[in-house]
Amino acid sequence: MLDAAHTVPSPSLSAAASPSHSEESVPVWRAEALTGPGGLARIRLGEACYTLRITRAGKLILTK
């Protein structure tokens, strides 16, 4: 579970609710900011929990 020090602000509703996204309206997050120094983050979508991991090669892996 994330504590207040590791929470990431959610994107604005206008960017998230827009049916057509321009390059400027799509939120951009640094993977390192999401995962912290451990390179690992849990992401919830509805009832599902996913794991985001940065590999040693600098790639991202998202698993359920």
C-alpha positions in Angstrom: 0.0 0.0 0.0 1.3 3.5 -0.8 1.7 6.1 1.9 1.2 9.8 1.5 4.9 10.3 0.6 4.6 7.9 -2.4 1.2 9.0 -3.8 1.1 10.5 -7.2 -1.4 13.2 -8.1 -4.1 12.1 -10.4 -4.4 13.7 -13.8 -7.0 16.4 -14.3 -10.5 15.3 -15.1 -10.4 17.3 -18.4 -7.4 15.3 -19.6 -8.8 11.9 -18.4 -12.3 12.4 -19.6 -11.5 13.8 -23.1 -12.5 11.2 -25.8 -9.7 12.5 -28.2 -6.4 13.1 -26.6 -4.0 15.6 -28.0 -0.3 15.2 -27.2 -0.5 18.0 -24.7 -3.6 16.6 -22.8 -2.1 13.1 -22.1 -0.5 13.0 -18.6 3.2 12.0 -18.5 4.7 10.3 -15.5 8.3 9.4 -14.9 8.5 5.6 -14.2 11.1 6.3 -11.4 8.7 8.7 -9.7 6.0 5.9 -9.7 8.2 3.1 -8.6 10.6 4.9 -6.2 14.1 3.6 -5.5 13.1 0.0 -5.5 11.9 0.1 -9.1 8.5 -1.5 -8.2 5.0 -0.1 -7.9 1.5 -1.5 -7.4 -1.2 0.0 -9.6 -4.9 -0.6 -8.9 -7.5 -0.6 -11.6 -11.0 -1.4 -10.1 -10.5 -4.5 -8.1 -7.4 -5.7 -10.0 -3.9 -5.0 -8.7 -1.0 -4.8 -11.2 2.8 -4.7 -10.6 4.9 -2.2 -12.5 8.6 -3.1 -12.5 11.7 -1.4 -14.0 14.2 -4.1 -15.2 18.0 -3.9 -15.0 17.9 -3.2 -18.7 15.7 -0.1 -18.2 12.5 -1.7 -19.6 9.1 -1.6 -18.0 7.1 -4.8 -17.2 3.4 -4.6 -16.1 1.9 -7.8 -14.8 -1.4 -8.7 -13.2 
